[in-house]
Each structure stands twice: as structure tokens, then as C-alpha cells.
Amino acid sequence: MKKVKISWFIIMLFAMMNQIGFAQNSIKGRVTGKTNNEALSFANVYLPEQNKGTLTDKNGEFVLTNLPKGKLKIQFSYIGYKTIIKTIFANNTETILNIEMETAVLQAEEVVISGGTYSTQHENAIKIDLIKSKGITFIGTPTFTEAITSIPGVDMIAKGTGVAKPVIRGLSMTNILMLNNGVKMENFQFSENHPFLIDEFGIDRIEIIKGPASLLYGSDAVGGVINVLKEKPAPIGKILGDYNIQYHSNTQGIVSNLGIKGSSESFFWGLRGGIKSHTDYRDSYDDYVPNTRFNENSFKANLGINKSFGLFRLYYDYNQPKLGMCVGDAVMLTIENGRKNKFWYQDLTNHIISTRNTLFLGKYKIYLNAAYQMNNRRLQTDENKPFFEMVDMDLNTFSYEVKTYLPSTANSEYIVGLQGANKTNRNNKAPNHVLPDADVNDFSVFGLAQHTFFKKLKAQAGIRYDFRSISTEAETNKEAVNTDYGNVSASLGATYEVNKNILLRTNFASAYRTPNIAELTQNGMHGARYEQGNPELKSQRSYEADLSAHFHSKFMMVDVSGFYNSINDYIFIAPTDDTIASGDKIYRYSQTNSEIYGGELSIDVLPFDWLNFKTSYAYLIGKQDNGSYLPFIPQNKLRFELKFQKQKLSFLKNTFFKVGGLFAAKQNNPAMFETKTDSYFLLNAGIGTNIKWANQMVSLSVQVNNLLNETYIDHLSTLKGIGYFNIGRNISINLKIPFGIK
């Protein structure tokens, strides 16, 4: 460990050596509209791998200097125009790049990074969906997790509005990974009551991999990956800021955040702070659901150095949510709707310090990343009795990653790397130990290769080996566990461009998940039930085949995908016939072979420049080998949205009105401790515009969800068992005020 820390110190010291001379590369050019050749001023020119960008001037011209040698990917974007992505090879010269942009009808692709390389969505053998930060705001939900369920195949398990866990194609908990800007989050995610501690403040977009991704991310990526990526730095020479405030009528919720960022030629920085505060939500009968209130404070900071020989970034993230728990005791104690957390709430604190660095060494690129997370979880049952029946655990995680991009050509990319992590769980003074004191150590090596054949077929293959060691302390009712796991993951996929409009994609992947500490050791009450672990559990193994097709034209985009996931030794918890002295049933972790299969369809049509229609459908079945159904399988859902839009309407810019809906079919295939769920239909509507004020474009929007105040219970609501409905009508008002200092 000491050698690792010394190495990191040397690397960071090297980053500060501005005197070292390296060959300089630059790119300059002009961005114009293709139809009339007019200059596009203030168009965004961005190099994602270098985390560096600028704006075109009044003549549409731009210059980027101090760039590394080798393959560079550049993204050009402008409101109302189709995003353009170019790849060039810089070789100690000045590159001239003039761009003609077409009027945007539909945005076909973006640059994504969650597939292992900086590539476009069409270049990946793994399909990657994304949702941008602006899209999250316009969805108008109280929770960040609920916003991403607009992606077909993504759902959530929720205990009201504050406690929510994402579900990807029927898998959840430690079957999927949440990444904070590439850092694997560790937030006690073994239970549906323990959400990931992350918010939507200061992000650029969310990338979602649906399906096995253990090749890139190791254990826990059996079901998929959600990567929350931070906002881009300010354009060179600018200091920018923005203030955002949101009000939710149903929960009297106030959500606000303030951010400021700046960049020079070689240095960039940013600060952002935010708060959330919600009362107990109300159902369609205007009855409040007890103790679903939640509050949260957050703060983020970053700084970085950008040189031709390397990119060096340092991030700090702080989140402190207090999440009310709607459980039996809390229902009896909560006598009025309120905002302050008093009884049965999770008092959580999470710190993440991470550094992400890239060395550009000629034809080689080396990624050196590390992070340290400090996570504290307390379950507060009564504010006047701080240690009565309370949980107080610390989970600290140090993780590291080294990836080397070997010399590549226009048609190939080769990556080798290693990853590792050390996790320690420690109980403090609280008497209730949900998990014992434990240590987990991970180490892995992997390789990934991509190659393009005859400009049409892009193939990707990789292999990975992981080693995990788990060691726990013995307790009164828990035996010590000391076990090791070794697993191999592999993936083979391809993308075939039939023509400029049609793309076919297939991928075959083997992934795994080791049992978590709770599944191995639990033996006691957890929430409202008695849970019992199994120290004999084996690694869960997944084999998935995916096939998808993509079609896009100027006015239409269609995506259709199907998958089959065979899971050996699927780990799940279920009630048994055994009981404890109080008569409560024992829920025990077990394993069985299972299968999950289904698909998604999404259609995006823009017949006129003022009218946009979107629809999507997600179908899913999850079964055990014995014919029983798997738990937490969402209802099949159909979504649609009709949007009327106008770029210029008098003094208003980018004005829109939309109406949409969600139809959830009956869930007639419940697991053994679930019940059937009726279908429901929700109607939503929204309106928004931009208004120029003091040379800034202020964004204002209003979103109404559950417009008809439908009474319903979603199949994945954990409040279903105690008879509480989901949230009624909610009106959210969103205001964003950008400002420029320089």
C-alpha cells in the first residue's frame, strides 16, 4: 500500500511540472450552417477525452491549442443543429477542420465513455442509452432515480419518494452498479431500503448499459451499469455559473443548487452546492403517507490541469440525506405531515475524494484513477434516544484503476488494465449490527480489443479475471466468514452498419456476482422481517445474448432490442416455513438457476420541425428453473410523449408544450412473497421556454405528473404490503438562471 501511495505522489508531482517541454498540437477552423453557409457563433467545440472545449466567435471560428499527439475525437454541437463527431490524428502540426452543420431534426448519437473507450453510440458493441441533465429537469419527479426510469428497460424499487433503487431488466441491488463519474459507489446497496447516495446536481448526462458489464467493471455489473457523468468545464477563458430552483406541489418540495466554474488554457475548476427538502407525499385522496419525508444537503468541488502531456483532475463529493422510513412503528408515531425527520429515518453521510488522470505519451495513453469513499449509515428510531435500537456503520473504500491504451490505428483500439479495491465495514457504538465488521479486497486484470473490418463491421472482444477475498468477524449470532472467490468474465460483440441509416448490434457476455456480506452473514431483524444469510453461497454467473437494430433517418429513429439472460445460482431472499420465537417468518437467502428475457422498443418521430412524437415499450419475464417467478420484476410498460416545439416565438426561445403518458400492464406473475398488481395509466403534461434576460437565457418550465390524479400502486413499491398508494398529482416548477462573470 505504501508503494501505491508513493507512486501516486510522484504522478501528481509530475503533473505540476509545467516547465517540461512537449510537442504542441492545435486545431482551428470554422463552423457554419450547411444550408446557407452562415457562421454559427457560440457553437460548442469539445474534446471529451481531454475534458477541454471552447466556443466559436462571431465569425464561427475556433482555436484549440496545447493538445496531445495521436487520435483525437472532437464533438461539435449547436442548438437546433445535428451534433457532429470527428476523429483526427494529430502529429505535431496545426490541423484545419471546417465543419458544416445540418439543421437538427433528430439527434442520432453522442460520444459515450461507459463502453471502455471514448466512442460514439453507434461504434459500441454494447448499446449505451443516455439521458441529459436537461431531460431530467423536464421530467419533473421528486427523485433522481425516478427520472432515469424514462429509459425503456429501467425501473425502480421505491419506498415512497425518498428511498428508491434502480432496476435494469429485472435486476437490482448488488446486481447493478452505480458509478459517480466512473467511481463505483459503495453505499450498503444490498437492500432495497438503501439508496445510492448521489444526486442530479452538476451533471452533464447519465449513461446506462443494460446487460452484463463485468468485463469492464467486475462483480455487481451482472444487470448493468448507470454512470452519472459530471458537467463539462467552462469554455476556455470563461467563468460561468447557474442557479437552479424547483418546487414540487405534492411534497411542498424545495430543490435548489448553485454552481460556478471557470477555465483557462491549462487550468479549470468548479464548485456547486445544493439542498432538497420534501414533506410526506400525498396520494390521490390527498392523504399523506406517513414518514416519507426526506432532506438532503450536498456539495461538490473539482479542479484540474490540462496539458499536452496529460490531464489531471481532482474531485470532492459530499452528500448528507436524511430519509424517512415508512414502517410500522413510524406510522404510529407520525401524527402530522411535516418536513423535519423525527422518527425512523436513515441519517446518511457520504464523502468521495477521487482523482482521474490521463498521460498522453506519444502513441500510448495511460489512465490512472483512484478514489476514497467514506460512508456512514445510521438508522435513527427516535431523535430523543440517539442509540436506542439504532444502526451506526462506517464503510470506507479505497479503489484504484490503471488502464493503458496501446498504439492504435483508425480501425483498431487495444486496452489492458488492472483494477482493485479495499473495503472495510465497521460498527460503531450502536447495538444493532446489521452487518458484522468485515474486510473485502478485490483485484482484477483485463484486456479489451476493438477492430473495424471493411468500414462496416466493428468487433469487440475482451476477457477479465477477478479475485475477491471476504473476511468477517464472528458475533453472538453470526459465524465468521473467511472465503475467496475467483471469476473469469468475457464478452464478444459486433456492430454492423448495413447502410448509413441501419445499424445491427449483437453481444454475448459472461458476467458474475459474488455474494455480498449480508447474504453470507445476516441473522436477525432487518426492517420489518427476520433475515438469515447463507455462508455457503457461491458466485452468481450470468450468460446473456443481446441483439438489437437501429434505424435513423432525417425524421425518424427506431431502436428495437431483445435479450436472453441465463443466470446460474441466482441469489435471492424468500420466506420459509421456519419462524422465530415471536412468530415472525424467517426470510432466507438461497440460490437457484433462473432466466430473464424480454426486450425494448423505442420510436422517435419528427414529421414537422414543430412536432415530435416518442413512444417506448419494455417487456420482461423473470423465472426460476422450477417455474416460479423472480422477485422485483417490473410491470411491462408503454410510454408515449407528444411534443409541440418552436425555436422562436416572439421574444421566447425554444418554447415547447408536451403531453405524455405511462401505461403499466397487470403484473400477473408475482414471486412467492409478492401479490399480483393491477394495471394503471398516468397522464403527464408540461410547458417550458427560454427568455433572454441581461444577455442570459433563463429557462422556465412547468411539469404536471399524474395529471388525472390516478389512484395506483406500482408493483415495485415496497409500501404495497402496508396498503399505501403511490404519489398523486404533482406540479413541479423549474427555473434555471445562468450567469457569466467573465
C-alpha positions in Angstrom: 0.0 0.0 0.0 2.9 2.4 0.8 4.3 1.8 -2.7 1.0 2.6 -4.3 0.7 5.9 -2.3 4.3 6.9 -3.2 3.6 6.2 -6.9 0.5 8.5 -6.8 2.5 11.2 -5.2 5.1 11.0 -8.0 2.4 11.2 -10.6 0.8 14.2 -9.1 4.1 15.9 -8.7 4.9 15.2 -12.3 1.6 16.9 -13.3 2.8 20.2 -11.8 5.9 20.3 -13.8 4.9 22.9 -16.3 8.4 23.6 -17.4 8.7 20.2 -19.2 8.6 20.8 -22.9 6.4 18.6 -25.1 5.4 18.9 -28.8 2.3 21.1 -29.3 -0.7 20.3 -31.5 -3.5 22.7 -32.3 -6.8 22.6 -34.2 -8.6 25.5 -35.7 -11.4 26.0 -38.1 -14.8 27.5 -38.8 -18.3 26.2 -38.1 -21.1 27.1 -40.5 -24.6 26.1 -41.3 -24.7 23.7 -44.3 -27.8 25.3 -45.9 -26.8 28.9 -46.2 -23.1 28.8 -45.1 -23.8 31.3 -42.3 -21.3 31.5 -39.4 -22.5 29.7 -36.3 -21.3 31.8 -33.4 -21.1 30.4 -29.8 -21.2 26.8 -31.1 -19.7 24.3 -28.7 -16.4 22.6 -29.7 -15.4 19.9 -27.2 -12.8 17.2 -26.9 -14.3 14.7 -24.4 -11.1 12.7 -23.7 -9.1 15.9 -23.0 -12.1 17.4 -21.0 -11.5 20.6 -22.9 -13.6 22.9 -25.0 -14.3 26.3 -26.4 -16.9 28.4 -28.2 -16.8 29.7 -31.7 -16.5 33.5 -32.1 -18.9 35.8 -34.0 -17.4 34.6 -37.3 -17.9 30.9 -36.4 -14.1 30.4 -35.9 -12.4 28.5 -33.1 -8.9 27.6 -32.0 -7.8 24.8 -29.6 -4.1 24.6 -28.6 -1.9 22.6 -26.2 -3.3 19.3 -27.4 -1.6 15.9 -27.2 -0.4 13.8 -30.1 -2.4 10.9 -31.5 -6.1 10.1 -32.1 -8.4 12.9 -31.0 -12.2 12.8 -31.0 -14.0 16.2 -31.4 -17.7 16.9 -30.8 -19.4 20.0 -32.4 -22.9 20.9 -31.1 -25.2 23.8 -31.5 -28.9 24.3 -30.5 -31.1 23.4 -33.4 -28.4 21.5 -35.3 -27.3 17.9 -35.6 -24.3 17.1 -33.4 -21.2 16.2 -35.4 -18.4 13.9 -34.2 -15.0 13.9 -35.9 -11.8 11.8 -35.4 -8.4 13.1 -36.4 -4.8 12.1 -35.9 -2.7 15.0 -34.5 1.1 14.8 -35.3 2.9 17.9 -34.2 1.1 20.0 -36.6 -1.8 22.5 -36.9 -5.0 20.8 -38.1 -7.5 22.8 -40.1 -11.1 21.5 -39.5 -14.0 23.3 -41.1 -17.4 22.0 -40.2 -20.8 22.3 -41.9 -23.7 21.6 -39.5 -27.1 20.4 -40.7 -30.3 21.6 -39.1 -31.2 19.1 -36.4 -34.3 17.1 -36.8 -33.3 14.2 -34.5 -30.1 13.7 -32.6 -28.8 10.2 -33.7 -25.8 9.7 -31.4 -23.4 11.2 -28.9 -19.9 10.5 -27.6 -20.1 8.0 -24.7 -17.4 6.6 -22.4 -19.0 3.8 -20.4 -18.2 1.2 -23.0 -14.5 1.4 -22.2 -13.4 3.9 -24.9 -14.4 7.4 -26.0 -16.6 6.4 -28.9 -19.9 7.2 -30.5 -23.1 5.3 -29.5 -23.0 3.6 -32.9 -19.5 2.4 -32.6 -20.1 0.4 -29.4 -20.9 -3.3 -29.5 -22.6 -2.7 -26.2 -25.7 -0.5 -26.5 -25.5 2.6 -24.3 -28.5 4.7 -23.6 -28.2 8.2 -22.2 -30.3 11.0 -20.7 -29.0 14.5 -20.4 -29.3 16.8 -17.3 -31.9 19.0 -19.0 -34.0 16.0 -19.7 -34.0 15.0 -16.0 -35.3 18.5 -15.1 -38.1 18.4 -17.6 -39.3 15.0 -16.3 -40.3 16.8 -13.0 -40.0 14.0 -10.5 -39.0 14.4 -6.8 -36.3 11.8 -7.0 -33.3 11.4 -9.2 -33.8 7.6 -9.6 -37.3 8.1 -10.9 -36.1 10.4 -13.7 -34.0 7.7 -15.3 -36.9 5.3 -15.5 -37.9 7.1 -18.7 -35.3 4.9 -20.4 -37.1 1.7 -21.5 -35.9 -1.3 -19.5 -35.0 0.8 -16.5 -37.4 0.9 -13.5 -37.1 1.4 -9.7 -38.0 -0.2 -6.4 -39.3 2.6 -4.1 -40.4 3.1 -0.5 -42.2 6.4 -1.3 -40.4 9.4 -2.9 -37.2 9.5 -0.9 -35.9 5.9 -0.9 -35.5 4.4 -4.4 -33.3 1.8 -6.0 -32.8 1.4 -9.8 -33.7 -1.8 -11.6 -32.3 -2.7 -15.0 -34.0 -5.5 -16.9 -35.3 -7.0 -13.7 -32.0 -7.0 -11.8 -31.3 -4.7 -8.9 -29.4 -4.2 -5.6 -25.9 -5.6 -5.9 -26.7 -6.9 -9.4 -26.2 -3.5 -10.9 -23.5 -0.8 -10.5 -23.9 2.9 -9.9 -20.9 5.0 -11.0 -20.2 8.5 -9.8 -18.2 9.8 -12.7 -16.6 6.4 -13.2 -16.2 5.7 -9.5 -18.0 2.6 -8.3 -20.3 3.7 -5.5 -20.3 1.7 -2.2 -23.5 2.7 -0.2 -24.6 -0.6 1.5 -26.6 -1.3 -1.6 -27.5 -4.9 -0.6 -31.1 -3.9 0.4 -34.0 -2.2 -1.4 -34.1 0.3 1.5 -30.6 1.6 1.0 -30.4 4.0 -2.0 -27.3 5.1 -3.8 -26.1 8.5 -2.4 -25.9 10.6 -5.5 -27.9 13.4 -6.9 -28.5 15.2 -10.2 -26.7 18.4 -9.4 -23.9 19.5 -11.6 -24.1 16.6 -14.0 -23.8 16.5 -17.8 -25.6 13.2 -18.6 -26.3 9.7 -17.4 -25.1 6.7 -19.5 -26.8 3.4 -19.0 -25.6 -0.1 -20.0 -28.4 -2.6 -20.0 -26.9 -6.0 -19.5 -23.7 -7.7 -18.2 -20.7 -5.4 -18.0 -18.4 -7.4 -15.7 -15.7 -7.3 -18.4 -15.2 -3.6 -17.7 -16.4 -3.2 -14.1 -16.1 -6.6 -12.3 -18.6 -8.0 -9.8 -22.0 -6.5 -9.3 -22.3 -5.5 -13.0 -24.4 -8.5 -13.9 -27.5 -6.5 -14.7 -26.0 -3.3 -16.0 -24.3 0.0 -15.2 -25.5 3.5 -14.5 -22.7 6.1 -15.0 -23.5 9.6 -13.7 -21.1 11.9 -15.5 -20.1 15.4 -14.3 -20.8 18.6 -16.1 -18.2 19.8 -18.6 -15.8 22.5 -17.6 -16.4 26.1 -18.7 -15.1 27.0 -22.2 -11.6 28.3 -22.2 -11.3 31.9 -20.9 -14.8 31.8 -19.3 -16.2 31.9 -15.7 -19.8 30.8 -15.7 -22.4 30.0 -13.1 -26.1 29.0 -12.8 -28.7 28.9 -10.1 -31.5 26.3 -10.3 -34.7 26.1 -8.2 -37.5 23.6 -8.3 -40.8 23.5 -6.4 -43.0 20.3 -6.1 -46.6 20.9 -5.1 -47.3 17.4 -3.8 -44.5 17.3 -1.2 -44.1 21.1 -0.9 -40.6 20.2 -2.0 -37.9 22.7 -2.5 -34.9 21.7 -4.6 -32.1 24.2 -5.4 -28.5 24.3 -6.3 -25.9 26.9 -7.2 -22.8 26.3 -9.2 -19.8 28.3 -10.6 -17.0 27.1 -12.8 -14.1 28.6 -14.8 -11.3 27.6 -17.2 -8.1 29.0 -18.6 -5.9 27.4 -21.2 -4.4 24.9 -18.7 -6.5 25.1 -15.6 -10.1 24.5 -14.7 -12.2 24.4 -11.5 -15.8 24.2 -10.3 -18.0 24.5 -7.1 -21.6 23.5 -6.6 -23.8 23.2 -3.5 -27.4 22.1 -3.3 -30.3 21.3 -0.9 -33.5 19.2 -1.1 -36.4 19.3 1.3 -39.7 17.4 1.0 -42.6 16.7 3.3 -44.5 13.4 3.3 -46.1 12.8 -0.1 -49.8 12.7 -0.7 -51.8 10.1 -2.6 -54.7 10.8 -4.9 -57.1 11.1 -1.9 -54.9 13.9 -0.5 -53.9 11.6 2.4 -50.3 12.0 3.4 -48.2 8.8 3.5 -46.5 8.8 7.0 -42.8 9.5 7.3 -41.9 9.6 3.6 -40.3 13.0 4.1 -36.7 13.5 3.2 -34.0 16.2 3.3 -30.5 16.4 1.7 -27.5 18.6 1.6 -24.7 18.3 -1.0 -21.5 19.9 -2.0 -19.2 19.3 -5.0 -15.8 20.7 -6.0 -13.3 20.0 -8.7 -10.1 21.3 -10.2 -7.8 20.2 -12.9 -4.7 20.8 -15.0 -4.8 20.3 -18.8 -1.5 19.9 -20.6 -0.4 18.4 -23.9 1.2 15.6 -22.0 -1.6 14.9 -19.6 -5.0 15.6 -18.0 -5.1 15.7 -14.1 -8.4 16.0 -12.2 -9.4 16.0 -8.6 -13.0 15.8 -7.3 -14.7 16.0 -4.0 -18.4 15.0 -3.5 -20.4 15.3 -0.3 -24.0 14.1 0.2 -25.9 14.0 3.5 -29.5 12.8 3.1 -32.0 12.1 5.9 -34.6 9.7 4.6 -37.8 8.9 6.4 -38.8 5.3 6.6 -42.5 4.4 6.2 -42.5 1.3 8.5 -45.0 0.1 11.1 -43.5 1.9 14.2 -43.1 5.2 12.2 -46.7 5.1 11.0 -47.9 5.0 14.6 -45.5 7.8 15.7 -46.2 10.2 12.8 -49.3 12.2 13.7 -49.0 15.0 11.2 -47.4 15.8 7.9 -44.1 17.6 8.2 -40.6 18.2 6.9 -38.3 17.5 9.8 -37.1 13.9 10.3 -38.0 12.8 13.8 -38.7 9.0 13.9 -37.3 6.1 12.0 -35.1 7.7 9.4 -31.8 7.0 7.8 -29.2 9.6 8.6 -26.5 9.1 5.9 -23.2 10.8 5.1 -21.1 10.1 2.1 -17.7 11.6 1.1 -15.9 10.8 -2.2 -12.4 12.1 -3.0 -11.3 10.9 -6.4 -8.6 11.7 -8.9 -8.8 10.8 -12.6 -5.7 11.3 -14.7 -4.6 10.6 -18.3 -1.0 10.6 -19.5 -0.5 11.2 -23.3 2.8 9.5 -24.1 3.1 9.5 -27.9 1.0 6.6 -29.2 0.3 5.4 -25.7 -2.4 6.7 -23.3 -2.3 5.7 -19.6 -5.3 6.2 -17.3 -4.5 6.5 -13.6 -7.6 6.7 -11.4 -8.1 6.4 -7.7 -10.9 7.2 -5.2 -11.6 7.1 -1.4 -15.1 6.8 -0.2 -16.2 7.4 3.4 -19.8 6.3 4.0 -21.7 6.4 7.4 -25.1 4.9 7.8 -27.3 5.5 10.9 -30.8 4.3 11.4 -32.4 6.8 13.9 -35.5 5.4 15.5 -36.2 8.3 17.9 -34.4 11.7 17.9 -34.6 11.7 21.7 -32.9 8.3 22.0 -29.9 8.5 19.8 -28.6 5.0 20.4 -31.8 3.1 21.1 -32.2 0.3 18.5 -30.0 2.3 16.1 -27.6 1.2 13.4 -24.3 3.1 13.1 -21.9 1.7 10.5 -18.9 3.0 8.6 -18.0 1.7 5.2 -14.7 3.0 3.8 -13.5 2.1 0.3 -10.2 2.8 -1.5 -10.3 1.9 -5.2 -7.8 2.2 -8.0 -7.5 1.6 -11.7 -4.7 1.7 -14.3 -5.6 1.4 -18.0 -3.2 1.5 -20.9 -4.4 2.3 -24.4 -1.8 0.6 -26.7 -0.9 2.2 -30.1 -4.0 2.3 -32.2 -5.0 3.0 -35.8 -8.1 4.4 -37.4 -9.5 0.8 -37.3 -8.3 -0.6 -34.0 -8.1 0.0 -30.3 -6.4 -2.1 -27.7 -6.7 -1.7 -23.9 -5.1 -3.6 -21.0 -5.6 -2.7 -17.4 -6.0 -3.6 -13.7 -8.4 -2.6 -11.0 -8.6 -3.1 -7.3 -10.4 -2.1 -4.1 -10.2 -2.4 -0.4 -13.4 -2.1 1.6 -13.8 -2.1 5.4 -17.1 -2.2 7.3 -17.0 -1.2 10.9 -19.8 -0.9 13.5 -19.7 1.9 16.0 -21.4 2.2 19.4 -25.0 1.3 18.2 -26.1 -2.1 19.5 -27.7 -3.3 16.3 -25.2 -4.8 13.8 -27.0 -5.4 10.5 -23.6 -6.4 9.1 -20.6 -7.6 11.0 -17.2 -5.9 10.9 -15.7 -7.0 7.6 -12.9 -6.6 5.1 -13.3 -7.1 1.3 -10.3 -7.0 -1.1 -10.6 -7.0 -4.9 -8.0 -7.3 -7.6 -8.6 -7.8 -11.4 -6.8 -7.7 -14.7 -8.5 -7.4 -18.1 -7.9 -6.8 -21.8 -10.2 -5.4 -24.5 -9.7 -5.2 -28.3 -11.8 -3.4 -30.9 -11.3 -3.6 -34.7 -13.2 -2.4 -37.7 -13.4 -4.6 -40.8 -14.1 -3.2 -44.3 -15.5 0.0 -42.7 -18.8 -1.7 -41.9 -18.2 -4.2 -39.2 -16.9 -3.2 -35.8 -16.0 -6.1 -33.5 -15.1 -6.0 -29.8 -13.8 -8.8 -27.6 -12.4 -8.9 -24.1 -11.5 -11.1 -21.1 -11.1 -10.4 -17.4 -10.0 -12.2 -14.2 -11.2 -11.1 -10.8 -10.2 -12.2 -7.3 -12.2 -11.3 -4.2 -11.4 -12.0 -0.6 -14.1 -11.6 2.1 -13.4 -11.8 5.8 -15.9 -11.1 8.6 -15.7 -11.0 12.4 -17.7 -13.5 14.4 -20.6 -12.1 16.5 -23.1 -13.5 19.0 -25.4 -14.8 16.4 -23.1 -14.7 13.3 -20.3 -17.0 12.5 -17.1 -15.6 11.0 -16.7 -15.9 7.2 -13.3 -16.1 5.5 -13.6 -17.0 1.8 -12.1 -16.3 -1.6 -13.7 -16.1 -5.0 -12.1 -16.2 -8.4 -14.0 -15.5 -11.6 -13.5 -15.1 -15.3 -15.6 -12.8 -17.4 -15.7 -12.5 -21.2 -17.5 -10.6 -23.9 -17.8 -10.7 -27.7 -19.8 -8.3 -29.7 -20.1 -6.6 -33.0 -21.8 -3.7 -34.7 -22.6 -3.9 -38.4 -23.5 -0.8 -40.5 -25.9 -2.1 -43.1 -26.1 1.4 -44.6 -26.0 5.0 -43.4 -29.4 4.5 -41.8 -29.5 1.0 -40.4 -27.2 -0.5 -37.7 -27.3 -4.0 -36.3 -25.7 -4.9 -33.0 -25.1 -8.1 -31.1 -23.3 -9.0 -27.9 -22.6 -12.2 -26.0 -21.3 -11.7 -22.4 -20.5 -13.8 -19.4 -20.7 -11.9 -16.0 -20.7 -12.8 -12.4 -21.5 -11.5 -8.9 -20.1 -12.7 -5.6 -22.4 -13.0 -2.6 -22.3 -9.8 -0.5 -21.7 -9.7 3.2 -25.5 -9.5 4.1 -26.2 -12.6 2.0 -23.4 -14.5 3.7 -23.9 -13.4 7.3 -27.2 -11.9 8.2 -29.1 -13.4 11.1 -31.6 -11.0 12.7 -34.3 -8.5 12.2 -33.7 -6.1 9.2 -36.5 -3.6 8.8 -39.8 -5.5 9.4 -38.6 -9.1 8.8 -36.1 -11.6 10.1 -33.4 -12.3 7.5 -30.9 -15.2 7.6 -27.8 -15.4 5.4 -26.1 -18.4 4.0 -22.2 -18.7 4.2 -22.3 -21.5 1.6 -23.5 -19.3 -1.3 -21.5 -19.5 -4.5 -20.8 -16.8 -7.1 -23.8 -16.0 -9.3 -23.0 -16.5 -13.0 -24.8 -14.8 -15.9 -24.7 -15.7 -19.6 -26.5 -13.1 -21.8 -27.1 -12.7 -25.5 -28.3 -9.4 -26.9 -29.5 -8.5 -30.3 -30.6 -5.0 -31.4 -31.3 -3.0 -34.5 -31.2 0.8 -35.0 -32.7 2.8 -37.8 -32.5 6.5 -38.3 -33.4 8.9 -41.0 -33.9 12.7 -41.0 -37.4 12.4 -39.5 -37.4 9.1 -37.6 -35.4 6.9 -35.3 -36.3 3.4 -34.2 -34.5 1.1 -31.7 -35.5 -2.5 -31.1 -33.7 -4.9 -28.9 -34.1 -8.3 -27.4 -32.1 -10.3 -24.8 -32.0 -13.6 -23.0 -30.1 -13.8 -19.7 -29.4 -17.3 -18.2 -28.4 -16.9 -14.6 -26.8 -19.8 -12.8 -27.0 -19.8 -8.9 -29.2 -16.7 -8.9 -29.1 -15.3 -5.3 -32.5 -14.3 -3.8 -34.3 -14.0 -0.5 -37.6 -15.7 0.2 -39.8 -16.6 3.1 -39.5 -20.1 4.6 -41.8 -22.1 6.8 -39.5 -21.5 9.8 -40.3 -18.9 12.4 -38.6 -17.2 15.3 -39.9 -17.1 18.9 -42.1 -14.1 18.2 -43.8 -16.0 15.3 -42.2 -13.9 12.5 -41.3 -15.9 9.4 -37.6 -16.3 8.6 -36.5 -15.0 5.2 -33.5 -16.9 4.0 -31.0 -16.3 1.2 -31.0 -19.1 -1.4 -29.7 -19.9 -4.9 -31.4 -21.3 -8.0 -30.9 -21.3 -11.7 -33.0 -18.7 -13.4 -33.7 -16.9 -16.6 -34.7 -13.3 -17.5 -35.7 -12.4 -21.1 -37.5 -9.7 -22.9 -36.9 -6.6 -25.0 -37.5 -2.9 -25.6 -38.8 -0.9 -28.5 -38.5 2.9 -28.8 -39.6 5.1 -31.7 -38.9 8.8 -32.1 -40.6 10.6 -35.0 -40.4 14.3 -36.0 -42.7 14.7 -39.1 -42.6 18.5 -38.8 -40.0 20.7 -37.2 -42.7 21.8 -34.6 -43.9 18.3 -33.7 -42.1 15.4 -32.1 -43.7 12.0 -31.1 -41.9 9.5 -28.9 -43.0 6.1 -27.6 -41.4 3.1 -26.0 -42.3 -0.3 -24.7 -40.5 -2.6 -22.3 -41.4 -6.3 -21.9 -39.8 -8.6 -19.3 -40.2 -12.1 -17.8 -38.1 -13.5 -15.0 -38.4 -17.1 -13.9 -36.7 -19.8 -11.8 -36.0 -23.2 -13.2 -38.9 -24.7 -11.1 -41.3 -22.3 -12.9 -41.7 -19.8 -10.0 -41.3 -16.2 -10.9 -38.4 -13.9 -9.7 -39.0 -11.0 -7.3 -38.9 -7.4 -8.2 -39.8 -7.9 -11.9 -41.5 -4.7 -13.0 -44.7 -4.4 -14.9 -44.5 -4.2 -18.7 -44.7 -0.5 -19.5 -45.7 1.6 -22.5 -44.7 5.3 -22.6 -45.5 8.0 -25.1 -45.0 11.7 -25.5 -46.3 14.3 -28.0 -44.3 17.5 -28.0 -45.0 20.8 -29.8 -42.0 23.0 -30.1 -40.9 26.3 -31.6 -37.4 27.6 -31.7 -38.5 31.3 -31.9 -41.9 32.5 -30.7 -41.9 36.3 -30.4 -39.3 37.0 -27.6 -39.4 33.4 -26.4 -36.8 30.8 -27.4 -37.1 27.0 -27.6 -40.7 27.0 -26.4 -42.4 23.7 -26.0 -45.7 22.1 -24.8 -45.9 18.4 -24.3 -48.4 15.7 -23.2 -47.4 12.2 -22.4 -48.4 9.1 -20.5 -47.4 5.8 -19.0 -49.4 2.6 -19.2 -48.3 -0.2 -16.8 -49.8 -3.6 -17.6 -51.0 -6.0 -15.0 -48.3 -8.0 -13.2 -49.8 -11.4 -13.0 -46.5 -13.2 -12.3 -45.6 -12.3 -8.7 -42.8 -14.0 -6.8 -43.7 -16.2 -3.8 -43.8 -13.3 -1.3 -45.4 -10.8 -3.7 -49.0 -10.3 -4.9 -50.5 -9.5 -8.3 -50.6 -5.9 -9.3 -53.3 -4.1 -11.3 -52.6 -2.0 -14.4 -52.6 1.7 -14.2 -52.4 4.7 -16.6 -50.8 8.1 -15.8 -51.2 11.2 -17.9 -48.5 13.9 -17.8 -48.1 17.4 -19.3 -45.5 20.1 -19.4 -44.7 23.5 -20.9 -41.4 25.4 -21.0 -39.4 28.2 -22.7 -36.2 30.3 -22.6 -36.3 34.0 -22.0 -33.4 36.3 -22.7 -32.7 38.4 -19.6 -29.5 40.5 -19.2 -27.7 38.7 -22.0 -28.5 35.3 -20.4 -31.1 32.7 -21.4 -33.3 32.0 -18.4 -35.1 28.6 -18.6 -38.6 28.2 -17.1 -40.7 25.1 -17.2 -43.8 23.6 -15.5 -44.4 19.8 -15.4 -47.6 18.1 -14.2 -47.2 14.4 -13.4 -50.3 12.2 -12.8 -52.4 14.9 -14.2 -55.7 13.0 -13.7 -54.7 12.2 -10.0 -54.9 8.4 -10.7 -55.1 6.1 -7.7 -52.5 3.3 -8.2 -49.8 1.1 -6.7 -46.7 0.2 -8.7 -45.6 -3.5 -8.5 -42.2 -2.4 -7.2 -43.5 -0.2 -4.4 -42.4 -1.6 -1.1 -45.3 0.3 0.5 -47.7 -2.0 -1.3 -47.7 -4.5 1.6 -48.9 -2.0 4.1 -51.6 -0.6 1.8 -50.2 2.8 0.7 -50.8 4.2 -2.8 -48.2 5.9 -4.9 -47.9 9.7 -5.2 -50.9 11.7 -6.5 -50.8 14.7 -8.8 -47.6 16.7 -8.6 -46.9 20.1 -10.2 -43.2 21.0 -10.5 -42.0 24.5 -11.4 -38.4 24.7 -12.6 -36.3 27.8 -13.0 -32.7 28.0 -14.2 -30.8 31.3 -14.2 -27.3 31.1 -15.9 -24.8 33.9 -15.4 -21.4 34.8 -16.7 -18.7 36.6 -14.7 -16.1 36.6 -17.4 
